[in-house]
Amino acid sequence: MPTPQRPHLTWPARLTLILATLISLLATTAPAPAHAAVYSSCTQTRCADARTANTTWKSKNYPTTAGWYAWTSTLHNYTGGRHYNREGQLPTNATYYEYDVYPRTRGAARDAHRIVVNRNTGATWYTPDHYANFYRL
């Protein structure tokens, strides 16, 4: 018994099929809106630690290069460099940098506590939960 043959598609039909396939493969749903909260002040217990870290980072002129920086005689602290505000929660049209709050042994794992600084204005936010919420310092 002979093998059935598929019908030949015209070039416009082939192109339409190819484009439809590509669009279906590349189509993504819009990301869900961020649910982080931004607070105008910081009254959590760890806000004092964030303010202290901010003072120290400020004394180091808020470095913009990611890496480890000497903190105390034996500890270091890390800056991740630029924070891109992907959550869209902080004011737009600004450049932000992120800095860890708690020093540790050089090379140790980072925790979720960060400060995010707009170096142009000095506006600083503390996030205790890795960008889920922001508290203005």
Summary of the structure (lengths in Angstrom):
residues: 137
radius of gyration: 24.5
end to end distance: 80.3
largest distance: 85.4
contacts: 317
relative contact order: 0.19
helix: 21%
strand: 25%
